[in-house]
Amino acid sequence: MSVYEIRDTKCLEKLFEGWQETLIWSCLQGYMGRAYADSVRSPKSAQIVVADFCFFAGEVNSELVLNKPNDYKSNLIIMTSENDEWNNLIERTYKERAKKVYRYAIKKETDIFDIVKLKRIVEDIKKPFSVHMIDEDIYNQVMGSKWSEDLCSQFRDYDDYKKRGIGAVVMKDGEIVSGASSYTVYKEGIEIEIDTRKDYRRKGLALACGAKLILECLNKGLYPSWDAQNKGSVALAEKLGYHFDKEYVAYEITDY
């Protein structure tokens, strides 16, 4: 058995059918990520790697679980599947390097956002804080700090971000202290990434960034998708109008 990179991902659509995950859509639509399978013509097992996430579908396959894209630079990846057999294989393969975590899916609903409320959240930010959309100068500052780089890190450079990405930040005295941006993109929308500098948390800044980004997405006809890493992220999403869907298992793989 061998692993094949899949360029024409149409053959994988059935394996991932029904999975409400925009990162998978990003890859299947050809926007971001890499896809692999056990066969080019009639795959029964598949792997999609987008940003720091890895998804498995179809029949369990140990070679795919061990497969690492040759251009993947991080030593950490988050693996998940809707099939417990894949999850069990991940645990057996990576053992103590696989940390089992629970993430929280948020419903992908349209026409749920209260525009007036979101605008009020943005307007409630007062000096010395101010809300800005990400331009080239802000992009460079985002990428210059470890805490904020995930806001834009999946884009090749600023030109790529300007063309496909979208984001908002809160600044104080010329410095970014919080941000919300497109972690990944797909045809119909974006997957949101939100980060706040540690010393500025619990001040409503992430809420303002999220509200501004959602408003801008809606103006552009994009859906602002949200997946929560923890319950705090769920609570933040609910304040912005989203609704919780379900808890799911994922594995943070170290030394990948």
Secondary structure, 3 states (H helix, E strand, C coil): CCCEECCCHHHHCCCCCCCCCHHHHHHHCCCCCEEEECCCCCCCEEEEEECCEEEEEECCCHHHHHCCCCCCCCCCEEEEECCHHHHHHHHHHHHHHEEEEEEEEECCCCCCCCHHHHHHHHHCCCCCEEEEECCHHHHHHHHCCCCCHHHCCCCCCHHHHHHHCCEEEEEECCEEEEEEEEEEEECCEEEEEEEECHHHCCCCHHHHHHHHHHHHHHHCCCEEECEECCHHHHHHHHHCCCCEEEEEEEEEECCC
